[in-house]
Amino acid sequence: MGEAATGLGSCQVRSETDIPCLRPAAVEIGGIPFCKCCARDQEAYFAVGELTQALTSDRAWQAKSFHRGEQLFETLRKMRRDKTERTVEDKTERAAAVGSLG
């Protein structure tokens, strides 16, 4: 499928650099012609951007939710309680395992 077949011309990735992509364009994304290979790279780039944006938004929400000290204190208290419970469970399991050996 050449330039004539798609009517898009050549891929525009790095078109104004010393190392442009010289493949024929197969798709147009945001008005810019891309070859199949560069289009896949662009899709991956957008996917990473979306994930990063989601993480950034989540962190911003978390920061807002901790604006009051009592919320932070309550969260830390819950984390300590959960860790203590896990430690007790681990010790109980180890003691049971040792008891079953003897």
Secondary structure, 3 states (H helix, E strand, C coil): CCHHHHCCCECCCCCCCCCCCCCECCEEECCEEECHHHHHHHHHHHHHHHHHHHHHHHHHHHHHHCCCHHHHHHHHHHHHHHHHHHHHHHHHHHHHHHHHHC
